[in-house]
Every structure is written in structure tokens, then in C-alpha cells.
Amino acid sequence: MAKVVRWTPMNPVNLFNEFDRLFERPETRSATEWSVALDVAENDDNYLVKATVPGINPDDLEITLEDDVLTLKGEILRDEEVEDVKYHVRERRFGSFSRSIRFPVAVNGDAVEATYNNGILSLNIPKAEAVKPKRITINAN
């Protein structure tokens, strides 16, 4: 049997505090470590992943696929400090980055195709044959 409990409305100040707390994120990364922006699309046969990684040499990107988890890692080096200048705005990112995503179905890691153009890394990741939709033919007499 369910227990009846008295409902007490929350004080509005406490409600706002709880709302603010939802958006707080503990800082677990260093100031020079950041995450890569990704787009992930899917069709019947494969996944298409696009990552924005401007200012990095493609040879400096590490891409791994293990147990259906794709991981991108790399580092953008900071420009040398120029003496006798005063920065008014300095927003460009630098440092290490890492991003991992798990695919919901098995993928074929041996057939992944990667291209890099104008700071956009594109990955075509085929689904494993076992998970692709199969058309079943009907034999009629």
C-alpha cells in the first residue's frame, strides 16, 4: 500500500536555486582541454560523423574505433606569445581535445573512410552486415 505524504510547495527562492543547480557543470577538464563539436547522422547502411577541428594537421588527429566506440583525440598548439602587444580578445581554442561516442548498433571498423577538408573531419562508418535491414522475399505457389 502506498504511503500518503503531505506535499509542501517549494519556496520560490529554493526553486530558482535548484533550477540554477541543474545548469552547473563541475569542471573536470583542465583549462586547455576541450571537446569537439560533432554531427552524427544515420541511414540504413552507415553513420556519417562530421567533426569541426580547424587549425589542426590531419596527421595530428588520432581516430580509434573499439567496441563500437569512436574516439577522436588531438591537440592544437597555442600561438607563441608576442611581446609588446596587448590582447583585447583571445577566444581561439588551444590545447588537447577528446571526444567519444558509442554507436547503438555494431559497426564495421575495417571499412571506415575518413576525409579532412577545410577543418572538417568526415567519417563514413558502415554498420555491420548483421544489423543492416534485410528484405525478405515471398515465394508464392
N, C-alpha and C positions, 0 to 999 in steps of 0.2 A: 504494500500500500504506500502511496506517495505521501510524503510529509508536507504539510501546509506551512509555508514560511511567509512571514509578513514582508511585503515589498516596501522598501523605503526609497523614495526618489533621491537621486544623487544631487548633491549641492551643485549648482551651475559652475562654480569655480573649479570643483573637483572634476567635473565632466570635461571642461576645457583642458585641464591638466592631463587627463587620460588621453584626450584626442592628440595633444601635443606629443605625448609619450609614444604614440603609435608611429610617428614620423622620425623619431630619434633613431639613429643608427650608431651602434658602437663602432669606433674606429679600430679596425683590426689590421689595417694596412698602413704601411709607412707613408709619409707624405709624398714619396716619389714612386709609389706603386699605385696603379690604376687599372681599371677594367676596360675592355674593348667593346665598342658598340657593335652588335650583331643583328642581322636579319636572317631568319630561318624560314624557308618556305618548303612545301612538300607537294609532290604529285604522286601518281600511282607507283612510279619506278624509283624515285630518288628524293633526296633532300638537297636543297640549294642553300648554302650558307654564305653570306657576304659579311665581311668584317672591314671596318674602316680603320686603317693603320697607316696614316700619312707620315711621311718623313722617315720611313724605315726601309732599309735594304731588304728585299725578299729573302736574301741568303741568311739574314739575321733572324728570321722567323722560325720558330720551332713548332711544327704541327704534328700532333700524335693522335692516334685513334686506337683505343684499347678498351675492350669490353663495352663497345658501343658508346664510349665517352670520347668526345672530341675535345682536345685541349690545344689552345693557341698560346704561345709564350713568345716574348721578345723584350727588347729594350730600346728605347730612344735616348740617345745621349744628349745631355744638356749642352747648349752652345757655350763656348768659352765666355767668361765674363770679360767685358770690355771696360778698361779703366777710363776714368774721366767721363762717364756717362751716367745719367740718372734715368732709370726706367720709370715711365708713367703707368704703363700697363704691361704685365708679363703674365699671359694666360696660356701660352703653349705648354702642352704636357710633355714631360720627360720622365725617364725612369723605367722601371720594369713594369710589364703588364702580363696578365694571365687571365684566361677565360676558359671555362669548361662547360660543356653542355652534354647531357645524356639523351640519346635518341630513344624514343619509346619502343622502337622495334629494332631487330637485328639489322645491321648494315654490312656491306661488303667492303672492308678496309683495303683489300687488294686492288680495287678498281676506282679509288678516289682520284679525281682530277682537280688540280689546283692551278689557278691563274692569278696574276697580280697585274693590275693596270691602274695607273694614276692614284695610288694609295688605297685601292680597294682590292682586298683578297677575296676571290670567289672560289668556293669549293663545291664540287658536284659529288655527292656521296650516294652511291646506289644502295638501295635496300637489298637485303639478302633475298635470294630466289625463294626461300621458304615462306617469306612473309608477303610476297607480291600477290595481288589478286589473280586468281586463276578462273578462266572461263570454262565452264563445264558444258560440253556438247550433249545434246539429247539425241539418242538413237531411237528412231521411230520405225515400227514394223509396217 
